[in-house]
Amino acid sequence: MDEHTTPPTVEMSLEALSEAVGKASDDFRAVRATLDIARADIASRNTSLSREVVIHAEKVINHLREADQSLRDVLKDLIRRD
């Protein structure tokens, strides 16, 4: 390890996670609004999406499930610390 590199502390890690979750929350709200508009537009025009959009959506869903599980693990670890 570089002697000028400070190893992350638990507090630093939790702060970084808190900031990431806060930013993700904002991003998710914006994306959800855009997705709802796109869905309504697609339904009203009776159009379809390319297979590529479906593949990307499924990939995102899998990543979000993994992130959700990891966040649950962090919360369980925090609860058990006492």
Chimera marker file (.cmm) of the C-alpha trace (Angstrom):
<marker_set name="trace">
<marker id="1" x="0.000" y="0.000" z="0.000" r="1" g="1" b="0" radius="0.5"/>
<marker id="2" x="1.257" y="3.472" z="-0.828" r="1" g="1" b="0" radius="0.5"/>
<marker id="3" x="2.418" y="5.192" z="2.344" r="1" g="1" b="0" radius="0.5"/>
<marker id="4" x="0.439" y="8.306" z="1.328" r="1" g="1" b="0" radius="0.5"/>
<marker id="5" x="-2.804" y="6.360" z="0.925" r="1" g="1" b="0" radius="0.5"/>
<marker id="6" x="-5.103" y="6.350" z="3.909" r="1" g="1" b="0" radius="0.5"/>
<marker id="7" x="-7.082" y="3.123" z="4.227" r="1" g="1" b="0" radius="0.5"/>
<marker id="8" x="-10.826" y="3.735" z="4.253" r="1" g="1" b="0" radius="0.5"/>
<marker id="9" x="-12.458" y="3.697" z="7.623" r="1" g="1" b="0" radius="0.5"/>
<marker id="10" x="-15.890" y="2.328" z="8.374" r="1" g="1" b="0" radius="0.5"/>
<marker id="11" x="-17.146" y="5.886" z="8.777" r="1" g="1" b="0" radius="0.5"/>
<marker id="12" x="-15.682" y="6.896" z="5.400" r="1" g="1" b="0" radius="0.5"/>
<marker id="13" x="-17.209" y="3.854" z="3.729" r="1" g="1" b="0" radius="0.5"/>
<marker id="14" x="-20.637" y="4.488" z="5.243" r="1" g="1" b="0" radius="0.5"/>
<marker id="15" x="-20.435" y="8.165" z="4.273" r="1" g="1" b="0" radius="0.5"/>
<marker id="16" x="-19.592" y="7.233" z="0.685" r="1" g="1" b="0" radius="0.5"/>
<marker id="17" x="-22.432" y="4.693" z="0.626" r="1" g="1" b="0" radius="0.5"/>
<marker id="18" x="-24.863" y="7.260" z="2.024" r="1" g="1" b="0" radius="0.5"/>
<marker id="19" x="-23.872" y="9.777" z="-0.647" r="1" g="1" b="0" radius="0.5"/>
<marker id="20" x="-24.171" y="7.140" z="-3.392" r="1" g="1" b="0" radius="0.5"/>
<marker id="21" x="-27.616" y="6.071" z="-2.164" r="1" g="1" b="0" radius="0.5"/>
<marker id="22" x="-28.762" y="9.703" z="-2.017" r="1" g="1" b="0" radius="0.5"/>
<marker id="23" x="-27.585" y="10.380" z="-5.570" r="1" g="1" b="0" radius="0.5"/>
<marker id="24" x="-29.090" y="7.116" z="-6.796" r="1" g="1" b="0" radius="0.5"/>
<marker id="25" x="-32.421" y="8.062" z="-5.188" r="1" g="1" b="0" radius="0.5"/>
<marker id="26" x="-32.484" y="11.305" z="-7.152" r="1" g="1" b="0" radius="0.5"/>
<marker id="27" x="-31.462" y="9.509" z="-10.348" r="1" g="1" b="0" radius="0.5"/>
<marker id="28" x="-34.098" y="6.801" z="-9.847" r="1" g="1" b="0" radius="0.5"/>
<marker id="29" x="-36.858" y="9.378" z="-9.400" r="1" g="1" b="0" radius="0.5"/>
<marker id="30" x="-35.834" y="11.138" z="-12.616" r="1" g="1" b="0" radius="0.5"/>
<marker id="31" x="-35.551" y="7.880" z="-14.549" r="1" g="1" b="0" radius="0.5"/>
<marker id="32" x="-38.898" y="6.635" z="-13.243" r="1" g="1" b="0" radius="0.5"/>
<marker id="33" x="-40.656" y="9.781" z="-14.434" r="1" g="1" b="0" radius="0.5"/>
<marker id="34" x="-39.060" y="9.428" z="-17.870" r="1" g="1" b="0" radius="0.5"/>
<marker id="35" x="-39.959" y="5.728" z="-18.043" r="1" g="1" b="0" radius="0.5"/>
<marker id="36" x="-43.584" y="6.461" z="-17.122" r="1" g="1" b="0" radius="0.5"/>
<marker id="37" x="-43.813" y="9.060" z="-19.895" r="1" g="1" b="0" radius="0.5"/>
<marker id="38" x="-42.240" y="6.672" z="-22.408" r="1" g="1" b="0" radius="0.5"/>
<marker id="39" x="-44.590" y="3.853" z="-21.401" r="1" g="1" b="0" radius="0.5"/>
<marker id="40" x="-47.633" y="6.078" z="-21.789" r="1" g="1" b="0" radius="0.5"/>
<marker id="41" x="-46.394" y="7.281" z="-25.168" r="1" g="1" b="0" radius="0.5"/>
<marker id="42" x="-45.754" y="3.730" z="-26.377" r="1" g="1" b="0" radius="0.5"/>
<marker id="43" x="-49.169" y="2.561" z="-25.170" r="1" g="1" b="0" radius="0.5"/>
<marker id="44" x="-51.021" y="5.465" z="-26.759" r="1" g="1" b="0" radius="0.5"/>
<marker id="45" x="-49.320" y="5.007" z="-30.109" r="1" g="1" b="0" radius="0.5"/>
<marker id="46" x="-49.399" y="1.218" z="-29.956" r="1" g="1" b="0" radius="0.5"/>
<marker id="47" x="-45.720" y="1.082" z="-30.891" r="1" g="1" b="0" radius="0.5"/>
<marker id="48" x="-43.047" y="-1.396" z="-29.924" r="1" g="1" b="0" radius="0.5"/>
<marker id="49" x="-39.479" y="-1.189" z="-28.692" r="1" g="1" b="0" radius="0.5"/>
<marker id="50" x="-36.378" y="-2.757" z="-30.105" r="1" g="1" b="0" radius="0.5"/>
<marker id="51" x="-35.118" y="-5.961" z="-28.560" r="1" g="1" b="0" radius="0.5"/>
<marker id="52" x="-32.035" y="-4.002" z="-27.475" r="1" g="1" b="0" radius="0.5"/>
<marker id="53" x="-34.142" y="-1.879" z="-25.110" r="1" g="1" b="0" radius="0.5"/>
<marker id="54" x="-35.630" y="-5.006" z="-23.561" r="1" g="1" b="0" radius="0.5"/>
<marker id="55" x="-32.182" y="-6.585" z="-23.130" r="1" g="1" b="0" radius="0.5"/>
<marker id="56" x="-30.818" y="-3.437" z="-21.477" r="1" g="1" b="0" radius="0.5"/>
<marker id="57" x="-33.869" y="-3.185" z="-19.215" r="1" g="1" b="0" radius="0.5"/>
<marker id="58" x="-33.430" y="-6.787" z="-18.072" r="1" g="1" b="0" radius="0.5"/>
<marker id="59" x="-29.737" y="-6.140" z="-17.406" r="1" g="1" b="0" radius="0.5"/>
<marker id="60" x="-30.601" y="-3.109" z="-15.253" r="1" g="1" b="0" radius="0.5"/>
<marker id="61" x="-33.221" y="-5.094" z="-13.344" r="1" g="1" b="0" radius="0.5"/>
<marker id="62" x="-30.631" y="-7.769" z="-12.512" r="1" g="1" b="0" radius="0.5"/>
<marker id="63" x="-28.102" y="-5.156" z="-11.370" r="1" g="1" b="0" radius="0.5"/>
<marker id="64" x="-30.714" y="-3.462" z="-9.200" r="1" g="1" b="0" radius="0.5"/>
<marker id="65" x="-31.642" y="-6.781" z="-7.587" r="1" g="1" b="0" radius="0.5"/>
<marker id="66" x="-27.976" y="-7.375" z="-6.778" r="1" g="1" b="0" radius="0.5"/>
<marker id="67" x="-27.622" y="-3.845" z="-5.388" r="1" g="1" b="0" radius="0.5"/>
<marker id="68" x="-30.768" y="-4.312" z="-3.327" r="1" g="1" b="0" radius="0.5"/>
<marker id="69" x="-29.430" y="-7.529" z="-1.833" r="1" g="1" b="0" radius="0.5"/>
<marker id="70" x="-26.074" y="-5.913" z="-1.076" r="1" g="1" b="0" radius="0.5"/>
<marker id="71" x="-27.786" y="-2.995" z="0.651" r="1" g="1" b="0" radius="0.5"/>
<marker id="72" x="-29.837" y="-5.447" z="2.715" r="1" g="1" b="0" radius="0.5"/>
<marker id="73" x="-26.594" y="-7.179" z="3.707" r="1" g="1" b="0" radius="0.5"/>
<marker id="74" x="-25.084" y="-3.871" z="4.838" r="1" g="1" b="0" radius="0.5"/>
<marker id="75" x="-28.189" y="-3.066" z="6.873" r="1" g="1" b="0" radius="0.5"/>
<marker id="76" x="-28.164" y="-6.519" z="8.493" r="1" g="1" b="0" radius="0.5"/>
<marker id="77" x="-24.480" y="-6.076" z="9.375" r="1" g="1" b="0" radius="0.5"/>
<marker id="78" x="-25.194" y="-2.674" z="10.905" r="1" g="1" b="0" radius="0.5"/>
<marker id="79" x="-28.065" y="-4.059" z="12.957" r="1" g="1" b="0" radius="0.5"/>
<marker id="80" x="-25.927" y="-6.953" z="14.210" r="1" g="1" b="0" radius="0.5"/>
<marker id="81" x="-23.032" y="-4.729" z="15.298" r="1" g="1" b="0" radius="0.5"/>
<marker id="82" x="-24.470" y="-4.234" z="18.782" r="1" g="1" b="0" radius="0.5"/>
<link id1="1" id2="2" r="1" g="1" b="0" radius="0.2"/>
<link id1="2" id2="3" r="1" g="1" b="0" radius="0.2"/>
<link id1="3" id2="4" r="1" g="1" b="0" radius="0.2"/>
<link id1="4" id2="5" r="1" g="1" b="0" radius="0.2"/>
<link id1="5" id2="6" r="1" g="1" b="0" radius="0.2"/>
<link id1="6" id2="7" r="1" g="1" b="0" radius="0.2"/>
<link id1="7" id2="8" r="1" g="1" b="0" radius="0.2"/>
<link id1="8" id2="9" r="1" g="1" b="0" radius="0.2"/>
<link id1="9" id2="10" r="1" g="1" b="0" radius="0.2"/>
<link id1="10" id2="11" r="1" g="1" b="0" radius="0.2"/>
<link id1="11" id2="12" r="1" g="1" b="0" radius="0.2"/>
<link id1="12" id2="13" r="1" g="1" b="0" radius="0.2"/>
<link id1="13" id2="14" r="1" g="1" b="0" radius="0.2"/>
<link id1="14" id2="15" r="1" g="1" b="0" radius="0.2"/>
<link id1="15" id2="16" r="1" g="1" b="0" radius="0.2"/>
<link id1="16" id2="17" r="1" g="1" b="0" radius="0.2"/>
<link id1="17" id2="18" r="1" g="1" b="0" radius="0.2"/>
<link id1="18" id2="19" r="1" g="1" b="0" radius="0.2"/>
<link id1="19" id2="20" r="1" g="1" b="0" radius="0.2"/>
<link id1="20" id2="21" r="1" g="1" b="0" radius="0.2"/>
<link id1="21" id2="22" r="1" g="1" b="0" radius="0.2"/>
<link id1="22" id2="23" r="1" g="1" b="0" radius="0.2"/>
<link id1="23" id2="24" r="1" g="1" b="0" radius="0.2"/>
<link id1="24" id2="25" r="1" g="1" b="0" radius="0.2"/>
<link id1="25" id2="26" r="1" g="1" b="0" radius="0.2"/>
<link id1="26" id2="27" r="1" g="1" b="0" radius="0.2"/>
<link id1="27" id2="28" r="1" g="1" b="0" radius="0.2"/>
<link id1="28" id2="29" r="1" g="1" b="0" radius="0.2"/>
<link id1="29" id2="30" r="1" g="1" b="0" radius="0.2"/>
<link id1="30" id2="31" r="1" g="1" b="0" radius="0.2"/>
<link id1="31" id2="32" r="1" g="1" b="0" radius="0.2"/>
<link id1="32" id2="33" r="1" g="1" b="0" radius="0.2"/>
<link id1="33" id2="34" r="1" g="1" b="0" radius="0.2"/>
<link id1="34" id2="35" r="1" g="1" b="0" radius="0.2"/>
<link id1="35" id2="36" r="1" g="1" b="0" radius="0.2"/>
<link id1="36" id2="37" r="1" g="1" b="0" radius="0.2"/>
<link id1="37" id2="38" r="1" g="1" b="0" radius="0.2"/>
<link id1="38" id2="39" r="1" g="1" b="0" radius="0.2"/>
<link id1="39" id2="40" r="1" g="1" b="0" radius="0.2"/>
<link id1="40" id2="41" r="1" g="1" b="0" radius="0.2"/>
<link id1="41" id2="42" r="1" g="1" b="0" radius="0.2"/>
<link id1="42" id2="43" r="1" g="1" b="0" radius="0.2"/>
<link id1="43" id2="44" r="1" g="1" b="0" radius="0.2"/>
<link id1="44" id2="45" r="1" g="1" b="0" radius="0.2"/>
<link id1="45" id2="46" r="1" g="1" b="0" radius="0.2"/>
<link id1="46" id2="47" r="1" g="1" b="0" radius="0.2"/>
<link id1="47" id2="48" r="1" g="1" b="0" radius="0.2"/>
<link id1="48" id2="49" r="1" g="1" b="0" radius="0.2"/>
<link id1="49" id2="50" r="1" g="1" b="0" radius="0.2"/>
<link id1="50" id2="51" r="1" g="1" b="0" radius="0.2"/>
<link id1="51" id2="52" r="1" g="1" b="0" radius="0.2"/>
<link id1="52" id2="53" r="1" g="1" b="0" radius="0.2"/>
<link id1="53" id2="54" r="1" g="1" b="0" radius="0.2"/>
<link id1="54" id2="55" r="1" g="1" b="0" radius="0.2"/>
<link id1="55" id2="56" r="1" g="1" b="0" radius="0.2"/>
<link id1="56" id2="57" r="1" g="1" b="0" radius="0.2"/>
<link id1="57" id2="58" r="1" g="1" b="0" radius="0.2"/>
<link id1="58" id2="59" r="1" g="1" b="0" radius="0.2"/>
<link id1="59" id2="60" r="1" g="1" b="0" radius="0.2"/>
<link id1="60" id2="61" r="1" g="1" b="0" radius="0.2"/>
<link id1="61" id2="62" r="1" g="1" b="0" radius="0.2"/>
<link id1="62" id2="63" r="1" g="1" b="0" radius="0.2"/>
<link id1="63" id2="64" r="1" g="1" b="0" radius="0.2"/>
<link id1="64" id2="65" r="1" g="1" b="0" radius="0.2"/>
<link id1="65" id2="66" r="1" g="1" b="0" radius="0.2"/>
<link id1="66" id2="67" r="1" g="1" b="0" radius="0.2"/>
<link id1="67" id2="68" r="1" g="1" b="0" radius="0.2"/>
<link id1="68" id2="69" r="1" g="1" b="0" radius="0.2"/>
<link id1="69" id2="70" r="1" g="1" b="0" radius="0.2"/>
<link id1="70" id2="71" r="1" g="1" b="0" radius="0.2"/>
<link id1="71" id2="72" r="1" g="1" b="0" radius="0.2"/>
<link id1="72" id2="73" r="1" g="1" b="0" radius="0.2"/>
<link id1="73" id2="74" r="1" g="1" b="0" radius="0.2"/>
<link id1="74" id2="75" r="1" g="1" b="0" radius="0.2"/>
<link id1="75" id2="76" r="1" g="1" b="0" radius="0.2"/>
<link id1="76" id2="77" r="1" g="1" b="0" radius="0.2"/>
<link id1="77" id2="78" r="1" g="1" b="0" radius="0.2"/>
<link id1="78" id2="79" r="1" g="1" b="0" radius="0.2"/>
<link id1="79" id2="80" r="1" g="1" b="0" radius="0.2"/>
<link id1="80" id2="81" r="1" g="1" b="0" radius="0.2"/>
<link id1="81" id2="82" r="1" g="1" b="0" radius="0.2"/>
</marker_set>
